[in-house]
Amino acid sequence: MAVVTQDDLLSSRPRKKKGRKKGMAALRKMKRALARRELEIMREDEELKEQIYDVFADEGDS
């Protein structure tokens, strides 16, 4: 086993970060998908509230 000195650490080349780009892209994609899903849920909730309001408004008119 070789001894690691400070010279070895300073002279070593930085590693490429190929996986990081893919990981960040996947994370952004997942965040966008989650935001779309939350927006869809909010729209469905709003539509349901409007339908409930319409039902109660119709009962009041009768």
Secondary structure in CASP SS format (residue, H / E / C, confidence):
PFRMAT SS
TARGET T0000
AUTHOR 0000-0000-0000
METHOD secondary structure of the structure
MODEL  1
M C 1.00
A C 1.00
V C 1.00
V C 1.00
T C 1.00
Q H 1.00
D H 1.00
D H 1.00
L H 1.00
L H 1.00
S H 1.00
S C 1.00
R C 1.00
P C 1.00
R C 1.00
K C 1.00
K C 1.00
K H 1.00
G H 1.00
R H 1.00
K H 1.00
K H 1.00
G H 1.00
M H 1.00
A H 1.00
A H 1.00
L H 1.00
R H 1.00
K H 1.00
M H 1.00
K H 1.00
R H 1.00
A H 1.00
L H 1.00
A H 1.00
R H 1.00
R H 1.00
E H 1.00
L H 1.00
E H 1.00
I H 1.00
M H 1.00
R H 1.00
E H 1.00
D H 1.00
E H 1.00
E H 1.00
L H 1.00
K H 1.00
E H 1.00
Q H 1.00
I H 1.00
Y H 1.00
D H 1.00
V H 1.00
F H 1.00
A H 1.00
D H 1.00
E H 1.00
G H 1.00
D H 1.00
S C 1.00
END
